[in-house]
């Protein structure tokens, strides 16, 4: 919820995860569905300057309140990888060239 770039953050977590790893997390739904926070905020709002309209894309407690956004964030890293590798698909494989040196020594 607090990542400046959630797509990059989840992509990093995926790279760091073991093969077959699963992910689970809990995130807040909308503010209106969380009266434990909304009620006190409304109570003090008359004593504070007006709050700017929240940006649902900005990092924060409710950044993942929209399930569609969560889905987009979690699939964006996959989509970019598939797009990058599409030109290298060969049947059921992805083939990319590699270059290396074979270094050996000779008897002195």
BELNOR-V973124 format. One record per pair of residues at least 24 apart in sequence whose C-alpha atoms are under 7 Angstrom apart, sorted by the first residue. I is the first residue (numbers start at 1). J is the second residue. If there is no record, write none. Layout:
BEGIN
{{I/J} {I/J}}
END
This chain:
BEGIN
{{1/59} {1/60} {1/61} {1/62} {1/63} {1/64} {2/59} {2/60} {3/59} {4/59} {6/73} {7/73} {7/74} {7/76} {7/77} {10/74} {11/77} {27/64} {28/61} {28/62} {28/64} {28/65} {29/62} {29/65} {30/62} {30/65}}
END
